[in-house]
Amino acid sequence: MVTVSAEVAALIGAAVGAGSSLLTTWLAHKLRTRRENSLDEKRRMRLKLLLNGKRYKWRDIDTLASAIGADDIKTKELLIEIDARQSLSNNSSWGLISRNPYPEDIQPTE
């Protein structure tokens, strides 16, 4: 049987403790972001449904935020991700670029 000195045992213990601490932190972060990403994807789908409806081409930011259960900032981030834009004449209205293209004189360059 191999015997280990106290110093080596302390180093092994410290390495195992540090490794398990890092693993726990990584796993907690992974689980937290997985839930957040899943929620964001559901919110994006709901925003697309609201903005693709036949009745409205434009929707108020407060209506959209309320429908997805998010604040205005998060709602605007998600709207930009799904290629929506803010109205030039009404700052609180948002619509999909595919349904509400920019006027010819202000087309963004890609």
Backbone torsions as a table, in degrees:
resi	resn	phi	psi	omega
1	MET	NA	138.8	-177.5
2	VAL	-90.6	133.7	176.6
3	THR	-102.9	147.3	-177.7
4	VAL	-117.3	136.7	179.0
5	SER	-70.2	162.0	-178.7
6	ALA	-61.8	-36.6	-179.6
7	GLU	-66.4	-43.5	179.9
8	VAL	-66.4	-40.8	178.3
9	ALA	-62.7	-38.4	178.5
10	ALA	-66.2	-40.9	178.1
11	LEU	-65.0	-41.9	178.3
12	ILE	-63.6	-43.9	178.6
13	GLY	-61.9	-41.6	179.5
14	ALA	-66.1	-40.7	179.7
15	ALA	-65.5	-43.1	178.5
16	VAL	-64.3	-42.6	178.8
17	GLY	-63.7	-44.2	179.1
18	ALA	-65.9	-42.2	179.6
19	GLY	-62.9	-43.3	-179.9
20	SER	-69.1	-33.2	176.9
21	SER	-65.7	-44.9	178.1
22	LEU	-64.0	-41.4	179.3
23	LEU	-63.4	-41.8	178.9
24	THR	-63.8	-43.9	178.7
25	THR	-63.2	-45.0	179.2
26	TRP	-61.9	-45.1	-179.0
27	LEU	-63.9	-42.0	178.3
28	ALA	-62.2	-43.2	178.5
29	HIS	-63.5	-44.0	-179.6
30	LYS	-60.7	-44.5	179.5
31	LEU	-66.5	-39.7	-179.9
32	ARG	-65.7	-45.4	-178.4
33	THR	-73.2	-29.4	177.4
34	ARG	-63.5	-43.4	178.2
35	ARG	-65.1	-43.7	180.0
36	GLU	-63.0	-43.0	179.3
37	ASN	-65.1	-38.5	178.1
38	SER	-65.0	-42.3	178.7
39	LEU	-64.6	-43.1	178.5
40	ASP	-61.5	-39.5	179.7
41	GLU	-65.2	-40.8	177.1
42	LYS	-64.4	-39.2	178.1
43	ARG	-65.6	-41.0	177.6
44	ARG	-60.6	-44.2	179.9
45	MET	-62.8	-40.7	-180.0
46	ARG	-66.8	-40.2	177.5
47	LEU	-62.3	-42.8	178.7
48	LYS	-61.7	-41.1	177.6
49	LEU	-61.0	-44.7	-179.4
50	LEU	-64.6	-38.8	-175.3
51	LEU	-87.0	-11.8	177.4
52	ASN	-97.6	-0.4	-178.6
53	GLY	-64.0	155.0	-178.3
54	LYS	-73.4	-26.8	-173.0
55	ARG	-76.5	-38.1	-175.5
56	TYR	-128.2	134.2	171.6
57	LYS	-93.8	-26.5	179.5
58	TRP	-120.7	144.7	176.8
59	ARG	-132.4	147.3	178.1
60	ASP	-73.6	141.1	-178.2
61	ILE	-60.1	-36.1	179.3
62	ASP	-65.8	-38.4	176.9
63	THR	-64.5	-45.8	-179.3
64	LEU	-64.3	-44.6	-179.7
65	ALA	-62.7	-42.4	179.0
66	SER	-64.1	-39.7	-177.6
67	ALA	-66.6	-29.8	-178.4
68	ILE	-104.7	-2.4	178.1
69	GLY	68.9	42.6	-179.7
70	ALA	-134.5	164.7	175.7
71	ASP	-79.9	173.6	-176.8
72	ASP	-61.2	-40.8	-177.0
73	ILE	-64.3	-48.5	179.1
74	LYS	-63.2	-40.0	179.4
75	THR	-62.2	-43.7	179.3
76	LYS	-64.3	-39.1	176.8
77	GLU	-59.5	-46.7	-179.2
78	LEU	-67.3	-36.8	178.0
79	LEU	-62.0	-42.6	178.7
80	ILE	-64.9	-37.5	178.6
81	GLU	-63.0	-30.7	-178.9
82	ILE	-96.1	16.4	178.5
83	ASP	64.3	47.5	172.3
84	ALA	-104.5	163.2	179.1
85	ARG	-140.5	159.1	177.4
86	GLN	-83.5	144.1	177.3
87	SER	-65.9	143.5	177.8
88	LEU	-78.1	-24.6	-177.9
89	SER	-99.6	-15.9	-179.4
90	ASN	-142.2	103.8	-174.3
91	ASN	-61.8	-17.8	-178.4
92	SER	-93.3	-3.9	-179.5
93	SER	-99.1	140.1	178.9
94	TRP	-131.4	146.3	176.7
95	GLY	-151.8	163.2	178.0
96	LEU	-71.9	139.2	179.0
97	ILE	-61.3	-34.7	-179.7
98	SER	-63.3	-28.0	178.8
99	ARG	-99.4	-20.2	-176.8
100	ASN	-135.5	71.1	-177.5
101	PRO	-65.8	157.1	176.3
102	TYR	-65.3	148.6	173.6
103	PRO	-59.5	153.9	-175.7
104	GLU	-52.5	-38.8	-173.5
105	ASP	-75.9	-11.8	180.0
106	ILE	-125.7	29.2	177.2
107	GLN	-60.1	126.8	176.7
108	PRO	-69.5	143.6	177.4
109	THR	-89.5	141.2	-177.8
110	GLU	-101.0	NA	NA
